[in-house]
Amino acid sequence: MTEERNKSKILIVDDDKGTRLMIRRLLTLENKYELEEAEDGLQAEDRLKTFKADLVILDIMMKEQDGYVTCKNIRKNESLKDIIIIGISGESQAIGKVFIEEYGADRFMEKPFNAKEFKEIIDRLLREKERSD
């Protein structure tokens, strides 16, 4: 139980089940994260009411509530605004630039992404957050 409390909490949000599964498998290899999933932005916001995530991996293009609206809502919520947000999308880097600059995401990665680089970015952002808390 104590070990679970020391793990960083990550919410994986993507409407594609295969992408969620791939990210989950990648992040469970090291057993240092507590993971939850959501299929869209509305479900993500609901999960964040009880799952106190340190980091959200957020697909930008989703059918129900997209990542733009979800990111904006997280940043407006006083109790959630400090969560690290990594936007992911199969779309171009131009979308990622807008996502970071206008919606307040911390990072953007274009799908498909390099697994090693993805894990390194997550680890670095979580270390930086830990130091600033």
N, C-alpha and C positions, 0 to 999 in steps of 0.2 A: 504494500500500500504506500509506504513512504517513497519507494522508487517511482511510482506513478506520479506523485506530487512534484518530483524533481524534473520530470520530463516536460519539454516544451510542448505546448498544445497547438496543433495545426488543423485548420478546417480546410478541406479540399472541396471546392465548389466548381462543378462542371456538369453540364447536361448530358455529356457523353460518358456512359458507364465505363467504357474501355479506358478512357483517359483517367478517370478516377481510380480505377483498378491499377493502372500502370504507375501512377504517382504513389498510391498506397504501397504497392510492392517495393518501389524504389526507396521509400522512406522507412519501411519496416525492417529493412536489412540490418540496420544498426541498432534497432530497439532503443532509440533515444527520444522518440516522439510519441505523444498520445494523439491519435488521429480520429477525426470525425469527418463525415461527408455530407454534402448537400447537393441536390440536383439543379437548383436554380437560386437566384438571388433572394426570393421570398423565403425559401426554406433555410437559406444561410442566415438571414436576419433572425429567423425564429430560433435556430440552433444557438446563435450567439447570445441569446437570453440566458441560457443555462451552461453552455460550454464556453468558458473564458479563454478564448484562443489568444495565443501570442502572435500567430501569423495566419493569414488567410491566403490560400492559393485560389485565385478568382478568375474563372474564364470570363472573357469580356462578352462574347456573343452567345447568349442563351435565349431560349424561346420565351420563358415566362418573364422573369425580371432579369434584365441583362446586368453585366458587371459594372457598367457606368453608373446606373442608378444605385446599385448595391454599394459600390465604393463611396459614392456621395453620401448615402445614408449612414454608412459606418463613420465617415469623417465628421458628420454633423452630430452624432451621438456622443455626448460627453463621456460616457463610460466605455465606449468602444474606440474612440478616435485615435488612440495610441497603438492600435493593432497594426502590425506590419502587413501590408498588402502587396502581393506579387500578382500582377495581371498576366494572364496567358491567353494566347489567341493564335489561330492559324493565319490570321490576317497580317498585314505589313507592319513594319516598325513604326510607320507614321501613326498608326492607331495607338501603338504603345506610347509614343511621345505625348499624344493628346491625353491618354489615360493618366499618365504621370503628372503632366503639367496642369491640366484642368480639373482632374478628379482626385488628385492627391495620393495616387498609388506610390509605393516606394520603389517598385521595379517592374519591368515588363520583360517577358520572355516569349519569343515567337515559337509556336509549335511547328514541327517537332523540335524539342530542345535536347541538348546534350545532357545526359543524365549526371555525369560527373560535375559539370558546370552548374547545373540546377541545384544539386545538393550543396555544393560549395557556397553558392549565393545564399541559400537558406541558412546554412550554418553561420555565415558571416553576419547576415542581418540579425539573427537571433543573438549572437555574441555582442553586437553593437547595442542592441536593445537592453541586454542584461547589464552592460556597463553603464548605460544612461539611467537605468531605474534606481 
